[in-house]
Amino acid sequence: MIFCTPEYIFSIPARLKNLLEWCVATTIFMNKPVGIITASANGVQGHEQLKLILNTLGAKMNEDAQLLINGIKSKFDGQGQLLDPSIIQKLAQFAGGFKMLLVKDDN
């Protein structure tokens, strides 16, 4: 599963947090491969909170399957065209990291 979320008031969106809280009493995320993309103005605190929650739920993650994109609004022009080509490279690295989680999951 891949989570891609903004940060709201230095946290993850309330509905996402509520959804994850409902999973605490389950094993639905236990050892499941999970990737995280946070795209926001800052995003640092929300990204860290999501990692903490998913770790608590037992999700299998690695640093390569995590991506924090700060200043997301400045990365695109008014027509939605990507202005920052380094984002494509970072997304490719993310995809490779997530693929490694999937490959390990098959063994």
WOLIN-V287889 format. One record per residue. N is the residue number from 1. OMEGA is omega in whole degrees, -180 to 180 (* if undefined). Layout:
n = <N;N>
omega = <OMEGA;OMEGA>
//
This chain:
n = <1;2;3;4;5;6;7;8;9;10;11;12;13;14;15;16;17;18;19;20;21;22;23;24;25;26;27;28;29;30;31;32;33;34;35;36;37;38;39;40;41;42;43;44;45;46;47;48;49;50;51;52;53;54;55;56;57;58;59;60;61;62;63;64;65;66;67;68;69;70;71;72;73;74;75;76;77;78;79;80;81;82;83;84;85;86;87;88;89;90;91;92;93;94;95;96;97;98;99;100;101;102;103;104;105;106;107>
omega = <176;175;175;-171;170;173;176;179;176;180;174;179;-176;-179;177;178;179;178;-179;178;178;-178;-175;-177;-179;174;-174;-180;-176;179;176;178;-177;173;-178;171;174;-180;-172;176;176;172;-173;-176;178;179;180;178;179;176;180;-180;-179;173;178;179;177;180;177;-178;169;-177;-178;179;177;-178;176;179;178;175;-172;-178;-179;-178;-177;174;-177;179;179;178;-180;179;-176;-177;179;178;179;178;180;177;177;176;177;-179;177;178;179;178;178;176;180;180;178;-179;-179;-177;*>
//
